[in-house]
Amino acid sequence: MSELVETLSDGTKVKRRIPRMRACDEKDAKGKLCAGHLKRWYFAADDLTQKFGGELYRCEHCQTLYLPNPDEEPRSGTLTY
């Protein structure tokens, strides 16, 4: 399971991704797994970008935010051939 970092004032959870994580691991009130795809969130608010850094991911279903794993290389670099 991902590590919960913070819960924002609007109820949005901020978690840290585990290595190679591609799907959300948040559970709803009934205990059902969300399993929504994690997508890079480019349009985050400025206060979130300043607080958590430039690389944020968001679940396409439940909108839970995920921070990158510190053990993985950032995926924001350019491709090299």
Secondary structure, 3 states (H helix, E strand, C coil): CCEEEEECCCCCEEEECCCCCCECCCECCCCCECCCEEEECCCCCHHHHHHHCCCCEEECCCCCEEECCCCCCCCCCCCCC
